[in-house]
């Protein structure tokens, strides 16, 4: 099986010394031209031109709307909104505490029954609750600005406790008022 490489080269040189027929390249190019279609010049028709114009008008309109500067209205003051942090942003454990208190506060608020007889008591407690809510927002803003500290976190939790206790007192007071109104009604009916 082993062949001498010199023998192979000698045989190869005999093959390569053969000449190609004359005009071989010209005949090949003619055959190639016949097989491949000639390139035709593409003409734009009026629909393509119209579509291009519509596209450019639409694009220009969109760019105008996007880059147009709106003049601010004098009455409106632009404010920068900053996402305030909550206890849940500090740690998952504090998020559970905050969620518990907020759920309890919302539950107590939903249970409270507002009647014309209890309007004054109800309004007084709601004012106190609004003061505590504003203080909670201030503490949340402080937490956002200064980062978490033990004092701020404890103040936020205490605020939630105060709000919940306030609602418990409102519930108890409303129950007492309803009980006294029921006793008055029973007494007036028995007379």
TAMO-V228898 format. One record per residue. N is the residue number from 1. RES is the residue in one small letter. SS is DSSP state (H for helix, E for strand, C for the rest). PHI is phi in radians with two decimals (* if undefined). D_LAST is the distance of its C-alpha to the last C-alpha in Angstrom with 2 decimals. Layout:
N RES SS PHI D_LAST
N RES SS PHI D_LAST
This chain:
1 x C * 134.04
2 x C -1.19 134.72
3 x C -2.12 136.43
4 x C -1.40 138.09
5 x H -1.15 136.11
6 x H -1.14 139.31
7 x H -1.14 140.17
8 x H -1.10 136.81
9 x H -1.13 137.25
10 x H -1.13 140.73
11 x H -1.16 139.44
12 x H -1.21 136.61
13 x H -1.16 138.98
14 x H -1.15 140.98
15 x H -1.25 137.92
16 x H -1.29 136.76
17 x C -1.38 140.17
18 x C -1.21 139.81
19 x C -1.75 139.17
20 x C -1.42 136.62
21 x C -1.07 138.00
22 x C -1.17 138.55
23 x C 1.07 135.75
24 x H -1.08 133.28
25 x H -1.16 130.68
26 x H -1.11 131.04
27 x H -1.12 130.67
28 x H -1.10 127.58
29 x H -1.13 125.93
30 x H -1.13 126.75
31 x H -1.10 125.22
32 x H -1.11 122.13
33 x H -1.12 121.76
34 x H -1.20 122.01
35 x H -1.36 119.30
36 x C -1.55 116.80
37 x C -1.25 115.37
38 x C -1.28 116.28
39 x C -1.25 113.54
40 x C -1.81 112.31
41 x C -1.34 111.04
42 x C -1.47 107.31
43 x C -1.89 106.33
44 x C -1.42 102.89
45 x C -1.70 101.64
46 x H -1.17 99.36
47 x H -1.22 96.19
48 x H -1.17 96.67
49 x H -1.16 97.17
50 x H -1.12 94.07
51 x H -1.11 91.95
52 x H -1.13 93.24
53 x H -1.15 92.35
54 x H -1.09 88.81
55 x H -1.07 88.39
56 x H -1.13 89.64
57 x H -1.14 87.36
58 x H -1.11 84.32
59 x H -1.11 85.29
60 x H -1.12 85.84
61 x H -1.10 82.47
62 x H -1.11 80.72
63 x H -1.14 82.64
64 x H -1.10 81.81
65 x H -1.16 78.07
66 x H -1.24 78.24
67 x H -1.66 80.27
68 x C -1.22 78.83
69 x C -1.50 77.22
70 x C -1.59 73.94
71 x C -1.44 73.38
72 x C -1.23 70.14
73 x C -1.34 67.62
74 x C -1.10 67.36
75 x C -1.35 63.56
76 x C -1.66 63.36
77 x C -1.79 64.25
78 x C -1.31 65.77
79 x C -2.07 64.19
80 x C -1.61 65.54
81 x C -1.62 63.09
82 x C -2.07 63.56
83 x C -1.22 61.98
84 x C -1.45 60.06
85 x C -1.45 60.32
86 x C -2.12 57.44
87 x H -1.09 57.26
88 x H -1.13 58.38
89 x H -1.34 61.63
90 x H -1.40 62.41
91 x C -2.77 62.21
92 x H -1.14 60.78
93 x H -1.13 58.82
94 x H -1.21 57.09
95 x H -1.11 56.40
96 x H -1.10 54.46
97 x H -1.09 52.42
98 x H -1.09 51.75
99 x H -1.09 50.84
100 x H -1.08 48.42
101 x H -1.14 46.58
102 x H -1.14 46.57
103 x H -1.14 45.30
104 x H -1.14 42.49
105 x H -1.11 41.59
106 x H -1.14 41.58
107 x H -1.14 39.49
108 x H -1.13 36.81
109 x H -1.12 36.89
110 x H -1.26 36.48
111 x H -1.39 33.48
112 x C -1.14 31.63
113 x C -1.83 28.96
114 x C -1.61 28.82
115 x C -2.27 25.61
116 x H -1.06 24.95
117 x H -1.23 22.39
118 x H -1.78 25.16
119 x H -1.01 27.98
120 x H -1.11 28.85
121 x H -1.13 29.00
122 x H -1.07 30.91
123 x H -1.11 33.35
124 x H -1.09 34.05
125 x H -1.20 34.99
126 x H -1.15 37.08
127 x H -1.12 39.00
128 x H -1.11 39.82
129 x H -1.14 40.81
130 x H -1.13 43.09
131 x H -1.09 44.77
132 x H -1.16 45.46
133 x H -1.11 46.77
134 x H -1.13 49.16
135 x H -1.12 50.33
136 x H -1.12 50.95
137 x H -1.11 53.05
138 x H -1.11 55.00
139 x H -1.16 55.67
140 x H -1.14 56.80
141 x H -1.14 59.15
142 x H -1.13 60.49
143 x H -1.10 61.05
144 x H -1.18 62.96
145 x H -1.27 65.09
146 x H -1.72 65.89
147 x C 1.48 65.67
148 x C -1.25 63.65
149 x C -2.36 63.33
150 x H -1.07 61.34
151 x H -1.13 59.27
152 x H -1.16 58.39
153 x H -1.12 57.52
154 x H -1.12 55.33
155 x H -1.13 53.60
156 x H -1.14 52.89
157 x H -1.17 51.44
158 x H -1.07 49.35
159 x H -1.06 48.03
160 x H -1.10 46.94
161 x H -1.10 45.26
162 x H -1.07 43.41
163 x H -1.11 42.17
164 x H -1.17 40.95
165 x H -1.09 39.24
166 x H -1.08 37.62
167 x H -1.23 36.19
168 x H -1.10 34.97
169 x H -1.14 33.12
170 x H -1.07 31.67
171 x H -1.06 30.49
172 x H -1.11 28.89
173 x H -1.18 27.20
174 x H -1.13 25.91
175 x H -1.12 24.55
176 x H -1.12 22.78
177 x H -1.12 21.30
178 x H -1.15 20.22
179 x H -1.18 18.69
180 x H -1.19 16.79
181 x H -1.16 15.63
182 x H -1.16 14.52
183 x H -1.13 12.57
184 x H -1.12 10.91
185 x H -1.13 10.22
186 x H -1.15 8.87
187 x H -1.17 6.55
188 x H -1.25 5.42
189 x H -1.34 5.50
190 x H -1.38 3.82
191 x C -1.33 0.00
